[in-house]
Amino acid sequence: MALRLGDDLDDYCVKCKRITNHSVVSLVGGEPVKVRCRSCYSDHNYLRSEIPPAKKTNKKSGATKSWGVETPAAEKERH
């Protein structure tokens, strides 16, 4: 059965960050391209219910520099 505009399907919502019901907003060649979340009403590309990979975060390693201010721990290391 081919999908039509307004049909319901499950997809991962990038705003809700979970799989929710969506309505088909745009079709290309019979395949959904854009969908609208029925919980938060945000439009996004159809992700085929696949959760996107987590973003890599750049965590600073080590202590951060504090210009002109010495902490008690830094003062002990210096002696």
C-alpha positions, 0 to 999 in steps of 0.5 A: 500500500502506497503512502499518501499525504497525511498518513500516519507513521512512526519516526524519530522526532529530533525535537522530542528525542523519541519515536512518536507518531508522525504525519506525512507532509511531503512525498517524492516518488511515493516515499516520505521525505518530510514528516510532522510530529503529532506531539510537538508539531515540528517538521523534519526529514523522514529518518526511517525510525532510525535514531541518529548517532550521538553528537561527539562532545569536545571535553576539555582535558585537564585543568582550565587556566585561571589567569592571575588567580591561584587556587590552594591546590595550585599553591601547594603544587608549586611548593 
